[in-house]
C-alpha cells in the first residue's frame, strides 16, 4: 500500500514538471519587458512634419483625378473624402479614444471619461494632433451630462442586427464603424478602451507618434500605387496596401482592449 501511494505521489509530482520547465525557461530567456521613454516634443513635431510632407505630395498626385471623380459621382452621394477637396487644407489627425460598454455601469464609464480627458488635456500634443473621447454603448447613459464634458455618445439601436450575428461589445463596435455614425474621418485613429481602462501621458504621446509615422507610410504607398496604376485603391486597405517593402515595426503595440486602428482599416 505504501509503495502504491509512493508511486502515485511521484507520478503526480512529475505531471506539472513540463509546464514548470517551460515557464522557468520563459522567465530566464524571454526578453524583459520595459517601458519606452516618453516621446519628446521634437519627436512629435518630426513625426508630424514627415506625415504633413507625404500628405501634400500624395494630394498633388491626386489632383489629376479629383475632377473626374467629382464629376462622375451621383448627385447626393456621400463623399467620405470631403476633407480632401481643399488643396491648401493643413494636415491634422484626430485620435478617438472610444470607450465601449453595454451601459450597465454609467458611473464607471463616467469616471473613465473624466480620467481620459484629464490625461489627454495634459499630454501637450501639438495642434495638428486633435483628440476626442467617445462612448459606444448599447444603453444610453448620457455621459456628457454625468461628466460635464463634451463626450460623444454613440448609442446602438435596439433593432440593429450585425451581419455576423455578433453580440454585446462587438455589436457596439460594429455599429460605431458604420459610415456617418462616428465623426472619425478616413485617416483618424481609434483607440478602443474598456470601462476600466486607463491611459497615461506617455501612452498618448506614443500613439500620436505612431499614428503620424504610419500615415506617412500610407501616403507614400498610395502615391507609389497610383504611379504604378494599381487596380485597387490603397485607401481601402490602409497600411496593408500592396507594396514590396515590409512595414516598419510599430512604436506602440497593444492587444485586446487597447487595439489601435486607423479608420481606413477599421
TORTI-261682 format. One line per 2 residues: number of its first residue (from 1); for each residue x, y, z of N, C-alpha, C. Coordinates in Angstrom, 2 decimals, always signed. Each point is the difference from the previous one (the first is absolute). Last residue first. Layout:
residues N
NUM = X,Y,Z,X,Y,Z,X,Y,Z  ...;
//
This chain:
residues 266
266 = -10.22,+50.18,-40.01,-1.12,-0.35,+0.89,-1.23,-0.30,-0.83  +3.90,+1.73,-2.05,+0.08,-1.43,+0.23,-1.19,-0.47,+0.83;
264 = +0.36,+4.56,-0.85,-0.06,-0.64,-1.31,+0.05,-1.51,+0.12  +0.56,+2.75,+3.86,-1.39,-0.17,-0.39,-0.14,-0.67,-1.36;
262 = +4.08,-1.09,+3.28,-0.36,+1.12,-0.87,-1.42,-0.24,-0.50  +1.66,-2.10,+4.71,-0.19,-0.21,-1.44,-0.25,+1.32,-0.70;
260 = +1.40,-2.82,+4.90,+0.09,+1.32,-0.62,-0.05,-0.19,-1.50  -1.21,-2.81,+4.98,+0.26,-0.05,-1.43,-0.09,+1.39,-0.61;
258 = -0.44,-1.84,+4.75,+0.76,+1.17,-0.41,+0.28,+0.05,-1.48  -2.36,-3.59,+2.28,-0.76,+1.21,+0.22,+0.76,+1.24,-0.43;
256 = +2.21,-4.18,-1.81,-1.32,-0.02,+0.61,-0.60,+1.37,+0.15  +5.20,+0.09,-0.45,-0.88,-1.11,-0.33,-1.36,+0.23,+0.63;
254 = +4.73,+2.97,-1.85,-0.88,-0.38,+1.08,-0.93,-1.09,-0.47  +4.62,+3.62,-1.24,-0.79,-1.18,-0.28,-0.88,-0.34,+1.17;
252 = +3.44,+3.94,-2.49,-0.92,-0.24,+1.10,-0.84,-1.20,-0.36  +3.32,+1.53,-2.93,+0.60,+0.51,+1.22,-0.90,-0.23,+1.20;
250 = +0.46,-3.05,-4.72,-0.73,+1.08,+0.68,+0.71,+0.41,+1.28  +2.53,-1.92,-4.47,-0.61,-0.47,+1.25,-0.70,+1.14,+0.71;
248 = +0.28,+0.08,-5.34,+0.90,+0.15,+1.14,-0.66,-0.49,+1.26  -1.19,-2.14,-4.85,-0.33,+1.15,+0.85,+0.99,+0.11,+1.15;
246 = +1.48,-2.06,-4.82,-0.72,-0.38,+1.22,-0.31,+1.22,+0.85  +0.37,-0.05,-5.49,+0.80,+0.23,+1.20,-0.77,-0.37,+1.25;
244 = -1.92,-0.25,-4.45,+1.04,-1.02,+0.20,+0.80,+0.21,+1.28  -5.28,+1.11,-0.84,+1.26,+0.72,-0.10,+1.11,-1.00,+0.29;
242 = -5.70,+0.66,+0.03,+1.02,-0.80,-0.66,+1.25,+0.83,-0.20  -3.21,+1.10,+4.20,-0.02,+0.07,-1.45,+1.13,-0.81,-0.62;
240 = -1.57,+0.91,+4.75,+0.30,-1.32,-0.53,-0.04,-0.01,-1.53  -1.06,+3.76,+2.98,+1.44,-0.24,+0.01,+0.37,-1.34,-0.61;
238 = -4.69,+1.46,-1.38,+0.81,+0.72,+0.99,+1.46,-0.33,-0.12  -3.96,-1.39,-2.67,+0.76,-0.98,+0.76,+0.96,+0.66,+0.96;
236 = -2.92,+2.42,-2.95,-0.86,-1.07,+0.45,+0.74,-1.03,+0.84  +2.06,+3.77,-2.17,-0.79,+0.46,+1.17,-0.86,-1.11,+0.56;
234 = +2.64,-0.44,-4.01,+0.73,-0.26,+1.24,-0.80,+0.40,+1.22  -2.04,-1.69,-4.80,+0.33,+1.20,+0.75,+0.68,-0.33,+1.31;
232 = +0.30,-2.89,-4.72,-0.90,+0.22,+1.12,+0.49,+1.20,+0.79  +2.26,-1.77,-3.94,-1.42,-0.20,-0.33,-0.95,+0.19,+1.17;
230 = +4.88,+2.56,-1.20,-0.51,-1.17,+0.72,-1.49,-0.14,-0.25  +3.83,+2.94,-1.94,-1.35,-0.32,-0.50,-0.53,-1.27,+0.64;
228 = +4.17,+2.47,+0.99,+0.06,-1.31,-0.64,-1.34,-0.45,-0.56  +0.40,+4.10,+2.33,+0.98,+0.09,-1.09,+0.10,-1.32,-0.75;
226 = -2.72,+0.19,+3.80,-0.60,+0.78,-1.07,+0.95,+0.09,-1.19  +1.56,-2.09,+3.85,-1.01,-0.83,-0.66,-0.67,+0.75,-1.13;
224 = +3.10,+2.28,+2.71,+0.68,-1.02,-0.80,-1.02,-0.84,-0.76  -1.66,+3.18,+3.02,+0.64,+0.68,-1.13,+0.68,-1.01,-0.91;
222 = -1.86,-1.55,+3.99,-1.06,+0.41,-0.93,+0.61,+0.64,-1.24  +2.89,-1.04,+3.49,-0.40,-1.18,-0.76,-1.14,+0.30,-0.95;
220 = +1.54,+3.38,+2.91,+1.07,-0.35,-0.93,-0.42,-1.17,-0.87  -2.88,+1.35,+3.46,+0.01,+1.00,-1.08,+1.05,-0.36,-1.05;
218 = -0.12,-2.70,+3.86,-1.20,-0.19,-0.81,-0.02,+0.97,-1.18  +3.41,+0.39,+3.26,+0.20,-1.18,-0.85,-1.19,-0.22,-0.94;
216 = -0.40,+3.41,+3.16,+1.03,+0.37,-0.95,+0.28,-1.15,-0.96  -2.84,-0.80,+3.59,-0.67,+0.75,-1.06,+0.99,+0.47,-1.05;
214 = +1.75,-2.15,+3.78,-0.73,-0.95,-0.84,-0.75,+0.72,-1.12  +2.29,+2.63,+3.18,+0.95,-0.79,-0.80,-0.72,-0.97,-0.92;
212 = -2.59,+2.58,+3.03,+0.63,+0.86,-1.01,+0.94,-0.81,-0.89  -2.03,-2.21,+3.67,-1.00,+0.36,-1.01,+0.63,+0.82,-1.12;
210 = +2.70,-1.07,+3.76,-0.29,-1.19,-0.82,-0.98,+0.33,-1.13  +0.89,+3.33,+3.19,+1.17,-0.21,-0.85,-0.24,-1.18,-0.94;
208 = -3.32,+0.81,+3.20,+0.04,+1.10,-0.98,+1.18,-0.17,-0.96  -0.42,-3.03,+3.61,-1.04,-0.23,-1.00,+0.04,+1.07,-1.07;
206 = +2.84,+0.53,+3.68,+0.46,-1.10,-0.85,-1.02,-0.28,-1.10  -1.20,+3.11,+3.26,+1.03,+0.57,-0.89,+0.58,-1.07,-0.91;
204 = -3.12,-1.36,+3.25,-0.66,+0.89,-0.96,+1.02,+0.56,-0.99  +1.60,-2.59,+3.61,-0.70,-0.83,-0.98,-0.66,+0.86,-1.07;
202 = +2.09,+2.18,+3.63,+0.99,-0.61,-0.88,-0.68,-0.84,-1.08  -2.72,+1.91,+3.35,+0.53,+1.03,-0.89,+1.00,-0.60,-0.99;
200 = -3.63,-3.34,+1.82,+0.99,+0.88,+0.60,+0.46,+1.02,-1.02  -4.66,-3.41,+1.16,+1.14,+0.27,-0.85,+0.94,+0.96,+0.72;
198 = -4.17,-3.91,+1.22,+0.63,+1.30,+0.24,+1.18,+0.15,-0.95  -4.87,-3.19,+0.59,+1.32,+0.25,-0.58,+0.48,+1.40,+0.32;
196 = -4.32,-2.30,+1.06,+0.99,+0.21,+1.06,+1.40,+0.31,-0.53  -3.81,-0.81,-2.91,-0.46,+0.97,+0.99,+1.08,+0.33,+1.02;
194 = +1.90,-1.56,-4.63,-1.09,-0.50,+0.83,-0.38,+1.06,+1.03  +2.21,+0.92,-5.08,+0.22,-0.12,+1.44,-1.21,-0.66,+0.66;
192 = +2.70,+1.37,-5.11,-1.10,-0.67,+0.68,+0.34,-0.23,+1.47  +1.39,+3.59,-4.07,+0.61,-0.76,+1.09,-1.13,-0.61,+0.83;
190 = +0.81,+2.22,-5.23,-0.95,-0.37,+1.04,+0.70,-0.89,+1.02  +1.25,+3.98,-4.14,+0.33,-1.25,+0.69,-0.95,-0.21,+1.17;
188 = -0.04,+2.74,-5.20,+0.01,+0.09,+1.47,+0.28,-1.37,+0.59  -0.57,+1.09,-4.77,+1.35,-0.13,+0.54,+0.07,+0.18,+1.52;
186 = -4.25,+0.21,-2.46,+0.75,-1.12,-0.55,+1.35,-0.21,+0.69  -3.58,+2.46,+2.99,+0.26,+0.08,-1.42,+0.91,-1.15,-0.42;
184 = -3.68,+0.74,+4.29,+1.34,-0.36,-0.44,+0.11,+0.04,-1.52  -3.91,+0.72,+2.97,+0.57,+1.14,-0.71,+1.41,-0.31,-0.52;
182 = -4.16,-3.67,+0.69,+1.03,+0.72,+0.74,+0.51,+1.16,-0.84  -3.47,-2.32,-1.91,-0.33,-0.17,+1.42,+0.98,+0.77,+0.86;
180 = +0.25,-0.40,-4.89,-0.89,+1.02,+0.50,-0.36,-0.11,+1.46  +1.68,-4.39,-2.44,+0.17,+1.36,-0.51,-1.04,+0.95,+0.56;
178 = +1.54,-4.27,+2.91,-0.83,+0.26,-1.17,+0.19,+1.44,-0.47  +1.96,-2.09,+3.97,+0.84,+0.16,-1.19,-0.82,+0.18,-1.27;
176 = -2.02,-0.71,+4.34,+0.79,+1.23,+0.06,+0.85,+0.21,-1.24  -2.61,-4.00,+0.65,-0.83,+1.15,-0.29,+0.83,+1.28,-0.07;
174 = +2.18,-3.96,+1.22,-0.48,-0.13,-1.38,-0.85,+1.20,-0.38  +1.42,-0.38,+4.45,+1.12,+0.37,-0.87,-0.42,-0.05,-1.47;
172 = -3.08,-1.50,+3.22,+0.17,+1.45,+0.09,+1.13,+0.49,-0.90  -0.68,-4.63,+0.34,-1.14,+0.61,-0.70,+0.13,+1.52,+0.02;
170 = +3.05,-2.48,+2.49,+0.29,-0.16,-1.43,-1.10,+0.62,-0.84  -0.54,-0.23,+4.67,+0.91,+1.07,-0.41,+0.38,-0.09,-1.48;
168 = -4.11,-2.86,+0.91,+0.62,+0.78,+1.06,+0.94,+1.06,-0.57  -0.92,-3.93,-3.41,-0.80,+0.53,+1.10,+0.85,+0.86,+0.92;
166 = -0.37,-2.26,-5.54,+0.77,+0.24,+1.22,-0.87,+0.69,+1.05  -0.97,-1.63,-4.75,-0.69,-0.43,+1.20,+0.76,+0.22,+1.29;
164 = +0.97,+1.19,-4.80,+0.60,-1.21,+0.54,-0.65,-0.50,+1.27  -1.50,+4.04,-2.24,-0.05,-1.12,-0.97,+0.54,-1.29,+0.58;
162 = -2.24,+3.59,+3.33,+1.20,-0.09,-0.84,-0.08,-1.20,-0.94  -4.00,+2.95,+2.19,+0.47,-1.38,-0.05,+1.21,-0.10,-0.93;
160 = -3.41,+3.81,+2.88,+1.15,-0.22,-0.87,+0.49,-1.44,+0.11  -3.65,+2.39,+2.44,-0.35,-0.93,-1.07,+1.16,-0.28,-0.95;
158 = +0.31,+3.06,+3.75,-0.42,-1.29,+0.55,-0.31,-1.03,-1.08  +3.65,+4.06,-0.56,-1.46,-0.23,-0.07,-0.37,-1.40,+0.47;
156 = +4.33,+2.73,+1.76,-0.34,-1.02,-0.99,-1.52,-0.19,-0.02  +3.05,+4.43,+1.32,-0.94,-0.99,+0.54,-0.41,-0.95,-1.11;
154 = +4.06,+3.71,+1.31,-0.53,-0.76,-1.13,-0.87,-1.11,+0.58  +2.31,+5.03,+1.69,-0.62,-1.28,+0.34,-0.64,-0.62,-1.24;
152 = +3.95,+3.82,+1.70,-0.86,-0.39,-1.12,-0.53,-1.41,+0.26  +1.73,+4.13,+3.43,+0.16,-1.40,-0.39,-0.98,-0.31,-1.12;
150 = +1.66,+4.37,+2.68,-0.54,-0.27,-1.35,+0.30,-1.41,-0.47  -0.80,+1.42,+5.30,+1.04,+0.12,-1.03,-0.60,-0.35,-1.36;
148 = -1.95,-0.47,+4.52,+0.15,+1.42,-0.28,+1.05,+0.28,-1.05  -1.76,-4.30,+1.95,+1.38,+0.46,+0.17,+0.15,+1.51,-0.13;
146 = -4.25,-2.27,-0.46,+0.59,-0.54,+1.23,+1.38,+0.57,+0.27  -2.31,+1.09,-4.04,-0.64,+0.62,+1.16,+0.65,-0.45,+1.30;
144 = +1.49,-1.93,-4.03,+0.32,+1.44,-0.01,-0.61,+0.70,+1.21  -0.95,-4.62,-0.86,+1.32,+0.23,+0.60,+0.36,+1.48,+0.04;
142 = -4.24,-3.04,-0.85,+0.14,+1.46,+0.09,+1.31,+0.38,+0.68  -1.89,-4.44,-1.27,+0.37,+0.32,+1.38,+0.17,+1.50,+0.20;
140 = -2.34,-4.17,-3.50,+0.39,+1.40,+0.18,+0.29,+0.28,+1.48  +0.68,-4.83,-2.29,-1.02,+0.75,+0.71,+0.48,+1.43,+0.23;
138 = +2.75,-2.96,-2.38,-1.29,-0.58,-0.36,-1.15,+0.79,+0.61  +4.93,+2.19,-1.31,-0.75,-0.72,+1.02,-1.30,-0.57,-0.55;
136 = +4.98,+2.96,-0.71,-0.89,-0.84,-0.80,-0.73,-0.95,+0.95  +2.82,+4.91,+0.39,-0.57,-1.14,+0.72,-0.94,-0.73,-0.95;
134 = +4.51,+3.74,-0.34,-1.29,-0.53,-0.44,-0.43,-1.14,+0.92  +3.66,+4.52,-0.43,-0.39,-1.18,+0.77,-1.40,-0.41,-0.44;
132 = +4.40,+2.83,-2.47,-1.34,+0.05,+0.55,-0.26,-1.29,+0.75  +4.20,+3.31,-2.70,-0.48,-1.19,+0.69,-1.43,+0.22,+0.46;
130 = +4.47,+1.91,-3.53,-1.22,+0.25,+0.77,-0.45,-1.31,+0.66  +4.62,+2.11,-2.33,-0.56,-1.22,+0.59,-1.21,+0.38,+0.84;
128 = +2.49,+3.36,-2.10,-0.43,-0.86,-1.10,-0.55,-1.35,+0.50  +1.91,+3.41,+2.97,-1.37,+0.30,-0.48,-0.48,-0.93,-1.11;
126 = +3.61,-1.87,+3.60,-0.04,+1.12,-0.94,-1.40,+0.20,-0.56  +0.41,-2.21,+4.86,+0.23,-0.36,-1.40,+0.02,+1.25,-0.86;
124 = -0.37,-1.05,+5.13,+0.77,+1.04,-0.71,+0.35,-0.40,-1.43  -2.48,-2.21,+3.93,+1.00,-0.66,-0.83,+0.82,+0.97,-0.84;
122 = -3.90,+0.67,+3.17,+1.35,+0.21,+0.50,+1.08,-0.63,-0.83  -4.65,-0.42,-1.05,+0.23,+1.44,+0.11,+1.41,+0.30,+0.49;
120 = -1.39,-4.49,-0.19,+0.16,+0.55,-1.35,+0.26,+1.50,+0.05  -0.90,-2.29,+4.07,+1.29,-0.42,-0.57,+0.22,+0.64,-1.37;
118 = -4.14,+0.81,+2.12,+1.09,+0.57,+0.80,+1.36,-0.33,-0.60  -3.89,-1.93,-1.92,+0.09,+1.43,-0.29,+1.17,+0.63,+0.75;
116 = -0.95,-4.50,+0.94,+0.54,+0.16,-1.35,+0.16,+1.47,-0.37  -2.08,-1.05,+4.10,+1.42,-0.33,+0.04,+0.64,+0.19,-1.37;
114 = -4.63,+0.53,+0.30,+0.68,+1.09,+0.70,+1.50,-0.25,+0.05  -2.68,-3.42,-1.78,+0.01,+1.17,-0.89,+0.74,+1.17,+0.64;
112 = -0.68,-3.91,+2.58,+0.96,-0.24,-1.08,+0.11,+1.18,-0.95  -3.26,+0.13,+3.38,+1.33,+0.15,+0.59,+1.08,-0.23,-1.05;
110 = -4.41,-0.77,-1.32,+0.23,+1.43,+0.21,+1.38,+0.26,+0.61  -1.47,-4.47,-0.50,+0.32,+0.59,-1.31,+0.31,+1.49,+0.16;
108 = -1.50,-2.23,+3.80,+1.34,-0.45,-0.35,+0.44,+0.59,-1.34  -4.39,+0.81,+1.39,+0.93,+0.72,+0.87,+1.45,-0.39,-0.33;
106 = -3.62,-2.21,-2.24,+0.24,+1.36,-0.48,+0.99,+0.77,+0.88  -1.26,-5.14,-1.01,+0.68,+0.70,+1.09,+0.33,+1.43,-0.44;
104 = -2.24,-3.08,-2.90,-0.50,-0.46,+1.29,+0.59,+0.77,+1.18  +0.71,+0.15,-5.04,-0.78,+1.03,+0.65,-0.53,-0.39,+1.36;
102 = +3.06,-2.18,-3.28,-1.39,-0.39,-0.17,-0.93,+1.01,+0.68  +4.99,+1.16,-2.22,-0.68,-0.51,+1.18,-1.41,-0.46,-0.35;
100 = +5.10,+2.43,-1.73,-1.08,-0.89,-0.44,-0.62,-0.66,+1.22  +3.12,+4.60,-1.42,-0.34,-0.93,+1.08,-1.23,-0.81,-0.43;
98 = +3.95,+2.97,-2.72,-1.36,-0.52,+0.00,-0.18,-1.04,+1.11  +3.18,+4.21,-2.08,+0.07,-0.94,+1.11,-1.43,-0.49,+0.28;
96 = +2.52,+2.35,-4.34,-1.29,-0.26,+0.63,+0.18,-1.07,+1.09  +3.12,+3.77,-2.87,+0.07,-1.25,+0.75,-1.32,-0.18,+0.76;
94 = +1.56,+2.90,-4.64,-0.74,-0.01,+1.26,+0.09,-1.40,+0.61  +3.02,+3.34,-3.63,-0.58,-1.30,+0.27,-0.68,+0.07,+1.36;
92 = +2.11,+3.39,-4.36,-0.29,-0.23,+1.41,-0.65,-1.37,+0.14  +2.24,+3.86,-3.88,-0.09,-1.39,+0.45,-0.29,-0.03,+1.50;
90 = -1.70,+4.04,-3.34,+1.15,-0.49,+0.77,-0.19,-1.44,+0.40  -2.00,+2.45,-4.50,-0.39,-0.42,+1.34,+1.22,-0.52,+0.75;
88 = -0.46,+1.67,-4.67,+0.77,+0.73,+0.98,-0.33,-0.42,+1.43  -2.22,-1.78,-3.92,+1.41,-0.29,-0.16,+0.85,+0.69,+1.06;
86 = -5.18,-1.83,+0.15,+0.74,+1.25,+0.07,+1.48,-0.29,-0.05  -3.14,-3.59,+0.00,-0.33,+0.86,-1.12,+0.85,+1.28,-0.04;
84 = -0.26,-3.91,+3.20,+1.12,+0.07,-0.94,-0.25,+1.00,-1.12  -3.11,-1.24,+3.54,+1.07,+0.77,+0.60,+1.20,+0.11,-0.92;
82 = -3.84,-2.61,-1.06,-0.26,+1.41,-0.19,+1.08,+0.86,+0.61  -0.83,-5.00,-0.69,+1.27,+0.68,-0.08,-0.20,+1.49,-0.19;
80 = -3.53,-3.23,+0.22,+0.76,-0.23,+1.22,+1.31,+0.75,-0.01  -4.85,+0.81,-2.37,+1.41,-0.06,-0.34,+0.80,-0.12,+1.29;
78 = -5.29,-1.10,-1.87,+0.84,+0.42,+1.13,+1.45,-0.19,-0.37  -4.07,+1.10,-3.52,+0.80,-1.08,+0.58,+0.87,+0.53,+1.11;
76 = -3.11,+2.52,-2.96,-0.39,-0.34,+1.37,+0.81,-1.10,+0.62  +0.08,+0.09,-5.18,-0.50,+1.13,+0.80,-0.44,-0.49,+1.37;
74 = +3.86,-2.70,-2.58,-1.43,+0.25,-0.12,-0.45,+1.12,+0.91  +5.00,-0.36,-2.20,-0.75,-0.42,+1.18,-1.48,+0.30,-0.18;
72 = +3.62,+1.17,-3.08,-0.64,-1.30,-0.23,-0.83,-0.46,+1.19  +2.56,+4.10,-0.05,-1.01,+0.08,-1.07,-0.73,-1.32,-0.18;
70 = +3.57,+0.30,+3.14,-1.11,+0.84,+0.42,-1.10,+0.01,-1.04  +4.04,-2.30,-0.95,-0.74,-0.68,+1.05,-1.23,+0.80,+0.41;
68 = +2.98,+1.88,-3.12,-0.76,-1.10,-0.59,-0.84,-0.71,+1.04  +2.92,+3.36,+1.48,-1.09,+0.58,-0.77,-0.87,-1.09,-0.61;
66 = +3.96,-1.24,+2.40,-1.05,+0.49,+0.89,-1.19,+0.56,-0.78  +4.38,-1.81,-1.61,-1.19,-0.85,-0.06,-1.16,+0.55,+0.80;
64 = +4.34,+2.15,-0.35,-0.35,-0.29,-1.39,-1.28,-0.83,-0.11  +2.07,+1.17,+4.24,-0.71,+1.12,-0.63,-0.50,-0.35,-1.39;
62 = +2.77,-2.70,+3.13,-1.42,-0.32,-0.13,-0.78,+1.08,-0.75  +4.68,+0.29,+1.18,-0.15,-1.09,-0.96,-1.45,-0.35,-0.25;
60 = +1.00,+3.24,+3.24,+0.39,+0.52,-1.31,-0.14,-1.08,-1.07  -0.74,-1.22,+4.46,-1.10,+0.81,-0.53,+0.32,+0.58,-1.37;
58 = +3.33,-2.41,+2.38,-1.06,-0.91,-0.45,-1.16,+0.77,-0.60  +3.48,+2.45,+1.94,+0.48,-0.64,-1.21,-1.07,-0.94,-0.57;
56 = -0.87,+2.02,+4.14,-0.12,+0.97,-1.10,+0.54,-0.56,-1.31  +0.37,-2.74,+3.87,-1.42,+0.31,-0.25,-0.16,+0.94,-1.18;
54 = +4.31,-1.00,+1.72,-0.52,-1.07,-0.83,-1.47,+0.23,-0.37  +1.98,+3.11,+2.94,+0.67,+0.05,-1.30,-0.53,-1.08,-0.94;
52 = -1.55,+0.05,+4.46,-0.52,+1.16,-0.73,+0.62,+0.07,-1.40  +1.56,-3.28,+3.03,-1.34,-0.33,-0.49,-0.57,+1.13,-0.83;
50 = +4.15,+0.76,+2.08,+0.12,-1.04,-1.02,-1.34,-0.37,-0.60  +0.08,+3.02,+3.61,+0.55,+0.63,-1.21,+0.14,-1.02,-1.12;
48 = -1.36,-1.53,+4.27,-1.06,+0.78,-0.65,+0.49,+0.64,-1.29  +3.14,-2.28,+2.64,-0.96,-0.96,-0.56,-1.13,+0.73,-0.73;
46 = +3.11,+2.66,+2.30,+0.64,-0.64,-1.15,-0.95,-1.00,-0.66  -1.37,+2.11,+3.99,-0.01,+0.96,-1.12,+0.63,-0.62,-1.24;
44 = +0.05,-2.56,+3.96,-1.38,+0.23,-0.44,-0.05,+0.90,-1.21  +4.15,-0.65,+2.07,-0.43,-1.21,-0.70,-1.43,+0.13,-0.51;
42 = +1.78,+3.50,+2.65,+0.67,-0.05,-1.31,-0.42,-1.23,-0.79  -1.52,+0.50,+4.43,-0.69,+0.95,-0.89,+0.62,-0.04,-1.39;
40 = +0.65,-4.48,+2.70,+0.23,+1.41,+0.28,-0.80,+0.87,-0.97  -1.11,-5.14,+1.92,+0.47,+0.79,-1.14,+0.13,+1.48,+0.37;
38 = +0.60,-3.94,+3.64,-1.05,+0.84,-0.55,+0.55,+0.83,-1.17  +2.14,-4.80,+1.24,+0.02,+1.37,+0.47,-1.10,+0.81,-0.69;
36 = -0.62,-5.28,+0.77,+0.76,+0.92,-0.85,-0.08,+1.41,+0.56  -0.35,-4.68,+2.84,-0.77,+1.14,-0.49,+0.90,+0.90,-0.84;
34 = +0.47,-5.50,+0.66,+0.41,+1.29,+0.57,-0.85,+1.10,-0.63  +0.86,-5.86,+0.57,-0.84,+1.11,-0.44,+0.47,+1.29,+0.67;
32 = +3.12,-4.44,-1.19,-0.72,+0.72,+1.05,-0.81,+1.14,-0.59  +1.30,-4.69,-2.55,+0.44,+1.39,+0.20,-0.86,+0.72,+1.03;
30 = +0.79,-5.32,+0.34,-0.85,+0.92,-0.77,+0.45,+1.44,+0.25  +1.99,-3.87,+2.26,+0.53,+0.33,-1.32,-0.85,+0.97,-0.80;
28 = -1.03,-1.56,+4.60,+1.45,+0.20,-0.04,+0.46,+0.57,-1.34  -4.62,-1.14,+0.90,+0.42,+1.04,+0.94,+1.48,+0.33,-0.16;
26 = -1.83,-3.56,-2.53,-0.48,+1.30,-0.45,+0.44,+1.13,+0.89  +1.01,-4.43,+1.26,+0.77,+0.38,-1.18,-0.42,+1.37,-0.51;
24 = -2.48,-1.91,+3.49,+1.31,+0.45,+0.47,+0.87,+0.46,-1.17  -4.17,-1.90,-1.04,-0.19,+1.28,+0.69,+1.33,+0.57,+0.46;
22 = -0.04,-4.31,-1.86,-0.26,+1.01,-1.03,-0.13,+1.38,+0.63  +0.44,-3.63,+2.94,+1.24,+0.21,-0.75,-0.17,+1.07,-1.07;
20 = -3.77,-1.39,+2.47,+0.91,+0.78,+0.85,+1.30,+0.30,-0.73  -3.11,-2.83,-2.09,-0.49,+1.38,+0.02,+0.91,+0.90,+0.84;
18 = +1.05,-4.61,-0.07,+0.18,+0.62,-1.32,-0.46,+1.45,-0.04  -0.67,-2.48,+4.13,+1.39,+0.37,-0.30,+0.18,+0.60,-1.40;
16 = -4.11,-1.85,+2.39,+0.18,+1.43,-0.30,+1.41,+0.40,-0.40  -1.08,-4.72,+0.92,-0.92,+0.57,-0.99,+0.26,+1.48,-0.27;
14 = +2.27,-2.84,+3.37,+0.63,+0.17,-1.31,-0.90,+0.67,-1.02  -1.47,-1.07,+4.45,+1.05,+1.01,+0.08,+0.61,+0.29,-1.37;
12 = -3.17,-3.47,+0.59,-0.66,+1.31,+0.07,+1.03,+1.13,+0.08  +1.67,-4.39,+0.06,-0.68,+0.25,-1.28,-0.65,+1.39,-0.01;
10 = +1.95,-1.57,+4.01,+1.03,+0.32,-1.00,-0.64,+0.37,-1.33  -2.88,-1.48,+3.31,+0.56,+1.29,+0.38,+1.07,+0.44,-0.99;
8 = -1.88,-4.33,-0.41,-0.93,+1.04,-0.42,+0.53,+1.39,+0.34  +2.52,-3.65,+1.49,+0.01,+0.05,-1.47,-0.92,+1.08,-0.53;
6 = +0.02,-0.89,+4.63,+1.23,+0.69,-0.40,+0.09,+0.14,-1.53  -3.55,-2.46,+1.81,-0.17,+1.42,+0.29,+1.23,+0.80,-0.42;
4 = +0.26,-4.64,-0.33,-0.96,+0.52,-0.97,-0.21,+1.50,+0.19  +2.64,-2.31,+3.14,+0.69,+0.08,-1.30,-0.89,+0.59,-1.07;
2 = -1.80,-0.89,+4.22,+0.90,+1.15,+0.07,+0.73,+0.19,-1.32  -2.68,-3.80,+0.38,-0.82,+1.21,+0.00,+0.85,+1.26,+0.00;
//
